[in-house]
Structure formats: C-alpha cells, structure tokens
Amino acid sequence: MCGIIGYIGPRDATSIIFEGLRRLEYRGYDSAGIAILNGDRIYAERAVGKLSNLAARLPALREAVAADPQLLQTGIGHTRWATHGGVTEYNTHPHFSANHCLAVVHNGIVENYAELKQELQSEGVSFVSETDTEVIVHLVDSYVRAGMSFEEAARQALRSLKGSNAVVIMSVRDPGTLITARLGNAGGIVIGLGDGEMFVASDATGIVEHTRRVLFLDDGEMALVRLNDLRIMRLDGRPVAKTTHLIPWDPVSAEKGEFRHFMQKEIAEQARAVVDTLRGRVNFDTGEVVLESLTLDANVPHHIHTVACGTSFYAGLIGKFLLEQIARVRTEVDYGSEFRYRDPLLSPDDVVLGITQSGETADTLAAMSEGRRKGARVWAVVNAVGSQAERLADGFISMRAGPEIGVASTKAFTTSVVDQYLLACAVAQQQARSGLLPDDAPDPFALARELVHAPSLVSHVLEPTPVFEELANRFHDREHFLYLGRGLNYPVALEGALKLKEISYIHAEGYPAGEMKHGPIALIDEQMPVVCIAVRDAVHDKMLSQVQQVKARGGTVIAVATEGDDQIAAAADYVIWVPPAPPLLTPLVTVIPLQRLAYHLALRRGCDVDQPRNLAKSVTVE
C-alpha cells in the first residue's frame, strides 16, 4: 500500500526520490518523508498530507545536503498509509535511531512489534512514534551497538520480525549502502540497475524513468545494494542468484499524457490492452490457444478454485461462467480474504487460480499459498511482471494491461476476463485432444476464433458519446444507485456498483436481477436510479421484465442495451447503447459503459478520481 524509493548515485538524490514518490502516489498515502545520507549525517524532511506539503520543505533539505557535498548520495523516501499510530509528522517515515545514525522505511505490519517494543524499552530505548516501524530501526541499532556490522545487525533484526514486511535501511556507518528485504507478502521490493547508480522501490513505476533493468526480491530475501557490489541472500546468509528482468514499458506509459486523469487514460487503453493480451496466444485460423507461461497436460483440473479481491473477484465470477460453459470444469470463486479461513477442501487434481492486478495483494497471495499447502496446483492471472503472485504460481497468464495507475481498476478487469476466456479455451482444447471434452461442450476452437472481434467491440464502446455527461448532470446529486444484471452480466453489475462507490462515494449495490423482488424492490422510488444491463442474450426477456417492474414502481431506468433494441428503448428512461457481441464476450462491452458512467459522475461531483479517499491501489496488508 505504501510507496518506497531508495537511491545511491552521484545525482541529486532528493529530486530523484521525490519524483519516484510522486509516481507512486496512486498507491495511496497520508504522509511522506525523505532522508538523505550525506557525509556522516542523515538529513530528513517529513510532512503529512499530499506530496505538495513535502515539496515545500525540500529546499531546506537540499540546502542542508549541499552544505556537506559528497560525490555519492544515498537516500530513501516513503509515502505512508497509517496502520499503527495516527496521521502525524512524528509517525511519518523515515524513522531514525536515537543517535540519528540509522534510518528505515517500511511497508507492512510487524505483528510482534508490541513484544519487541517492550523488550527494547526494558533496555532503555525511548520511542518517539506510535508506529511498529520504529521497532525495526531501534532493533538494528541495538545490534550495531553490541558490535555487529551493519549487515549482520540488519539480518538479525529482520529475522526477529513476524508478519509480512518490506524494509529499506541505511546507516552512516556504511555510506553508499542500502539494505533491503522482503518478508512475506507486504508488497514488492524492486532493485533497479542504473548506469552508475542504483535504485530500490516498492514498485517499478517509481524508477522506470531511470532504468528498465530490475531484480525482484522474493519472500525471505535480503539485499545489500551498493554501486559495484549488489549481493542478494536469504536471511540466513545463503547467497541467491537472481534473474534480471527488462520492464516492458517506458516512462511515457505511466504518465497521463493528453488525459485529465489516469483512470480516463486507462479506460481508453482497453482496446490496446485486449490486443496485447491476445497477441501471440490465439491462432485465429485454427482457433488454437497457446499460453506461454502456463503449460497444460492431460491432467486437466477437476475443480478450479478462483481466489481474488475487489474488482478481480468480480472478474473471477465471470471466469466461473467461462470455465464451466467452455471447459465444463467445476469452478468456485472465493474472496482471498475468506478462502484460507474456511478450511477449503482441495486435492492434487484441483487448481487454485489467483487473480491480482498488482500480484502483491496479501489476501490473494495467502489464499494461493493455502492452496499449495493443501496440495493443489496454483495458477495466477496477474498484470505486474515479476510479481510475487507470478513467482508463487506453477503457471501464470500475464494480463498485459500495462501499468495501471488509477486506484479504481479498469483495464485490468477487461484483460483478466479475456485471460480467463483464453484459459477456458485452452483447457477445453486440451480435453478435446485427450478425448475428454464432454459431448455437450461447445467447440473451444470456434469460441477462441471469436476473440478476433474483441478489440473492435471494445473500441466501439469507447467512442465519444454525450450520454455520460448527460447522465452525470442529471444524477450527480443522488446518493443511492441499484445495478441489475443476469448471467454473465450479474458480475458486471457488481463491478459497476463498485466503481461508482470507489470514486464518486455514491452508495451503490449490484444485484442479480431475479433477486430484486426478494428485498431491493422495496428501495425503488423516483429518487433511485436503477442501472439495468439488458443486452440481447439468452436472458433478454427476463431483463426486459425487470425494467418494467422498476418502472411500475416509479424508478428511473438507465439501460445498457444492444443497438437497435426498440423494446428496451421504449421501456427505459435512458439508454447506453453497445454493439451486438457474441454471448460470452458481452461483459467486455457492458462493463466499459459502467466505468465511464462512474468516471463522469465522480467528475461532476468534484471527487479525486485517481486517488479516492481511504483507498490504495495495492492492498499488501490484511
């Protein structure tokens, strides 16, 4: 959730770290700070609120650092999202040892911090913050004062921590060195290999402006980062060989460009993202699907357990329809936060499928780990290259959405739906080759060929139309919305309601349309807009009936309907038109109008679209 940037090199560390933090703003934060090691002193500035508050203090930091110029500068920065202690300057990272010779930034939660704090206080250590993070720096300092080297002191301290944590530490005793570690699933640690300089970050977005060559730390790994001596090891000291990754996008991809908001840009990028997701995976002549990082054999799964959170959970619900209808594989969908606590029944013939944009969602990673512990195979649908989910899985499918900066996920939803469609086709095709595909299953090769239409369908629903501004002007003052859908479009209704809640702060509920009469119908009156996904599909007549029931009770209907549907046009108050689509591809054309509706309503209400209150992009703590 929090953002980390570290730098070693000859340039102005203050500027590099601050700009890195700015690129990580999308992760969500409530305070920020920077510390620079220059000579034998650590200089620091911290501020609560937006980065602009920290920026106002940076001239003083630069002046202090310039007073003792060195060829090499070492620094760390952090954007904090409070977990322990309030939003105050003394709780803001970095945190320091009593002699100000050590500084630390940290993501995650030290689960045994109370116990460690009590031990340190019994030894005479005074604490100046309410955070669990401060325990780390005092613990390292206690080992240094006992005669250990900086490296060994950091190792011993890190081995004492319980919970999922990502840490970066620097010391005046070892200038030109950053020690960083990843413990559990508290967010990534990325080490960037620059030209005569080194970088550390919680997300490659923060450093891709300077280098695209990166290494990723795994759980239980620690790194000593120096200009000419990068060493990665386990916490017991055993060396670890790592692979260098080339980030497949450039800094321009992480900028808004011509768009007002990242969310707006990312909505517009969905056709491109779908093309990238399909590229090289489907032979549109034969319909054969090849998933480059997920090998299927004759032992196709008997049962798939999809685990995910938020938007990815709703994408997983669509995947359930796809996997069951195309591959005839029984599929259940669980919230990652609940899966491991219900003692799920798993076997070696099962697959646990994690869906996560960031690849770092703690609850999803924990659910995937539970699947492995119980003997199931583990697969992932993931966007972030080199992420923990990707490395944890036996096989994975990359969303290829590119960097998604807006907190409210958009293109990761559509690409993960396409990925699950590809997975369903690939599993069914393997069954067909083995003679195991049920007779009542559709032709998976023909269904794969239908994906050729997906990019143009998405492009169609991205075309400019005044309907969204009209709806925003009409309904921006409403406080409640109801979203209805059936079949494949019931999860789309859930996702549409979530988008509205996330960025406009309007209370919204998604419901299966057939359940409306079992409770929600009591809420309908002239003040309750009801969004009905009523495209021409197998349940079109059922949805038309739901629209008429809403109208009979004085409700206002906003319909998402197939172009040329005169019945819906006559029954609804407002219509958002979408093109005809193959039945299993309809979510791609129905979800984007709901993204655009939420965006325009939030804009009209004056909300912070990219950084909605109380939310963070990557939820790396439970």
Secondary structure, 3 states (H helix, E strand, C coil): CCEEEEEEECCCHHHHHHHHHHHCHHHCCCEEEEEEEECCEEEEEEEECCHHHHHCCHHHHHHHHHCCCCCCEEEEEEEECCCCCCCCHHHCCCEECCCCCEEEEEEECCCCHHHHHHHHHHCCCCCCCCCCHHHHHHHHHHHHHCCCCHHHHHHHHHHHCCCCEEEEEEECCCCCCEEEEEECCCCCCEEEECCCCEEEECCHHHCCCCCCEEEECCCCEEEEECCCCCEEEECCCCECCCCCEECCCCHHHHCCCCCCCHHHHHHHCHHHHHHHHHCCCECCCCCCECCCCCCCCCCCCCEEEEEECHHHHHHHHHHHHHHHHHCCCEEEEEEHHHHHHHCCCCCCCEEEEEEECCCCCHHHHHHHHHHHHCCCEEEEEECCCCCHHHHHCCEEEECCCCCCCCCCCCHHHHHHHHHHHHHHHHHHHHHHHCCCCCCCCCCHHHHHHHHHHHHHHHHHHCCCCCHHHHHHHHHCCCCEEEEEECCCHHHHHHHHHHHHHHHHCCEEEEEEHHHHHHCHHHHCCCCCEEEEECCCCCCHHHHHHHHHHHHHCCCEEEEEEECCCHHHHHHCCEEEEECCCCHHHHHHHHHHHHHHHHHHHHHHCCCCCCCCCCCCCCCCCC
